[in-house]
């Protein structure tokens, strides 16, 4: 007797992506797409309604993003199986998702077979991480991670704000901003604001269009 199919909730803000994934899963004898959501809030509602065996979760979405939704779903159901499928690479992105409770992290440019194998792996209790992401995590495993405040400052830098503007927006002194930027440069191994933003974007601390 065949075991019941893996019931999958698909969370992504692009309808065509959701349709493509649903069509791919429908062709698998052991998988069944049971619902869709376009942001984190909808994902939580659909999870409560459907109790899927596995949730495929994007990271960057309007409203509530994927990391926040993962944390909320895991608080509702500590055994929930969640696999991130995103266009955003970077060890910091992956680390945030895994800390929130994701069991896997794949990039959308991966081959279809990788996604199918990852769903089966995560459903069975194992982890599934894209090779590029695993390499990035290993490369930076001993690095000091940026704090939430440092990421916030770096995001404002990326938007073109000067130190005085950042200090005013965050209700901090100009000297504090300078000290925070010095700490950021040290952690990232860079010497100026431009390289700090470039590297932070590549590693997933700050995401374009977020």
SULZI-V745334 format. One record per helix or strand of 2 or more residues. SS is the DSSP state (A for helix, B for strand). FROM is the first residue (numbers start at 1). LEN is the number of residues. Records with the same first field share a line. If there is no record, write none. Layout:
BEGIN
SS: FROM-LEN  FROM-LEN
END
This chain:
BEGIN
B: 6-6  31-7  54-4  82-5  104-4  128-2
A: 15-12  40-11  66-11  91-10  112-12  131-9  148-11  163-8  174-15  193-11
END
